[in-house]
Amino acid sequence: MTDPLSGHDGPYDAPIELSGFSVLPDWIDYNNHMNVGFYGVAFDIGLERLMVEQLGLGEPQVKALGQGPYILQSHINFLREIRRDERFYFRFRMLDADHKRGHYFAQMIAATGDQLCATQEALFMNVSHATGRSVAYPEWAANRLIRMVQDHSNLETEPQIGQSIGIRR
């Protein structure tokens, strides 16, 4: 299949905002805030919306083409607690992409007060479900990823992008 599945060819908002999220009761831990593991779940839910709505990838791609995005590496910064039923939204930007991979940065922002709660920087790769190995995106998808990188290239660099992890002395 060589035709796009959904999404659009751009231009893409810089950054792309996705709203309508809230902290689910099952995501709350004994500290009465969202458990660390569920930040990854929330970012993944946001990424899936970005993939489907903007790029035509994600679940529709898996169903139609037998291939889809796998996260290879992820770095999350926790900047502010977020609590039960609190509403939040995401800002996504594509930092880099090639014919098989994408590198993005996302911010989780509390809807009330627009406070930055967490960030995620991640690298994903397109993987064939038949072989379990990387596979090139269809040309239309690679072009969309590259266009998104171009549309986001003038955004200011956020301080969390490219951070290493370690004890600062």
HUUR-V861541 format. One record per residue. N is the residue number from 0. SS is DSSP state (alpha for helix, beta for strand, coil for the rest). PHI is phi as a letter, one per 30 degrees, with the letter a starting at -180 (* if undefined). OMEGA is omega in whole degrees, 0 to 359 (none if undefined). Layout:
N_SS_PHI_OMEGA + N_SS_PHI_OMEGA
This chain:
0_coil_*_184 + 1_coil_c_179 + 2_coil_c_177 + 3_coil_e_183 + 4_coil_d_179 + 5_coil_a_180 + 6_coil_i_181 + 7_coil_a_185 + 8_coil_d_181 + 9_coil_j_1 + 10_coil_d_181 + 11_coil_c_176 + 12_coil_e_181 + 13_coil_b_355 + 14_coil_d_175 + 15_beta_d_178 + 16_beta_c_176 + 17_beta_b_184 + 18_beta_c_176 + 19_beta_j_180 + 20_beta_c_173 + 21_beta_b_180 + 22_coil_d_181 + 23_coil_d_181 + 24_alpha_e_181 + 25_alpha_d_181 + 26_alpha_d_185 + 27_beta_d_180 + 28_coil_c_183 + 29_coil_d_174 + 30_coil_d_178 + 31_coil_i_172 + 32_coil_b_183 + 33_beta_d_179 + 34_coil_d_183 + 35_alpha_e_182 + 36_alpha_d_183 + 37_alpha_d_172 + 38_alpha_d_177 + 39_alpha_d_177 + 40_alpha_d_181 + 41_alpha_d_178 + 42_alpha_d_179 + 43_alpha_d_177 + 44_alpha_d_177 + 45_alpha_d_178 + 46_alpha_d_179 + 47_alpha_d_177 + 48_alpha_d_178 + 49_alpha_d_182 + 50_alpha_e_184 + 51_alpha_d_188 + 52_alpha_d_185 + 53_alpha_c_190 + 54_alpha_c_183 + 55_coil_i_181 + 56_coil_c_179 + 57_coil_i_185 + 58_alpha_e_177 + 59_alpha_e_179 + 60_alpha_d_180 + 61_alpha_d_182 + 62_alpha_d_185 + 63_alpha_d_190 + 64_alpha_c_182 + 65_coil_i_179 + 66_beta_b_180 + 67_beta_a_185 + 68_beta_d_173 + 69_beta_c_175 + 70_beta_d_179 + 71_beta_c_182 + 72_beta_a_180 + 73_beta_b_177 + 74_beta_b_181 + 75_beta_c_172 + 76_beta_c_179 + 77_beta_c_190 + 78_coil_c_181 + 79_coil_a_176 + 80_coil_d_172 + 81_coil_b_192 + 82_coil_c_181 + 83_coil_e_178 + 84_coil_i_179 + 85_coil_d_181 + 86_beta_d_179 + 87_beta_b_176 + 88_beta_b_181 + 89_beta_c_165 + 90_beta_c_180 + 91_beta_c_171 + 92_beta_b_178 + 93_beta_c_183 + 94_beta_d_183 + 95_beta_a_178 + 96_beta_a_170 + 97_coil_b_186 + 98_coil_d_181 + 99_coil_b_191 + 100_beta_b_173 + 101_beta_b_180 + 102_beta_b_184 + 103_beta_b_175 + 104_beta_b_181 + 105_beta_b_175 + 106_beta_c_173 + 107_beta_c_187 + 108_beta_b_177 + 109_beta_d_183 + 110_coil_d_177 + 111_coil_d_179 + 112_coil_i_178 + 113_coil_h_179 + 114_coil_c_178 + 115_beta_d_182 + 116_beta_c_183 + 117_beta_a_173 + 118_beta_b_174 + 119_beta_b_170 + 120_beta_c_185 + 121_beta_b_176 + 122_beta_c_178 + 123_beta_b_180 + 124_beta_b_176 + 125_beta_d_185 + 126_beta_b_175 + 127_beta_d_177 + 128_coil_d_179 + 129_coil_d_185 + 130_coil_c_185 + 131_coil_i_182 + 132_coil_c_179 + 133_beta_d_179 + 134_coil_b_179 + 135_coil_d_172 + 136_coil_d_169 + 137_coil_e_184 + 138_alpha_e_181 + 139_alpha_d_181 + 140_alpha_d_177 + 141_alpha_d_178 + 142_alpha_d_178 + 143_alpha_d_178 + 144_alpha_d_180 + 145_alpha_d_177 + 146_alpha_d_179 + 147_alpha_d_176 + 148_alpha_e_180 + 149_alpha_d_181 + 150_alpha_d_181 + 151_alpha_c_188 + 152_coil_d_182 + 153_coil_c_177 + 154_coil_d_177 + 155_coil_d_177 + 156_coil_d_178 + 157_coil_d_184 + 158_coil_d_181 + 159_coil_d_182 + 160_coil_d_176 + 161_coil_i_181 + 162_coil_d_170 + 163_coil_c_180 + 164_coil_c_179 + 165_coil_l_178 + 166_coil_d_179 + 167_coil_d_180 + 168_coil_c_none
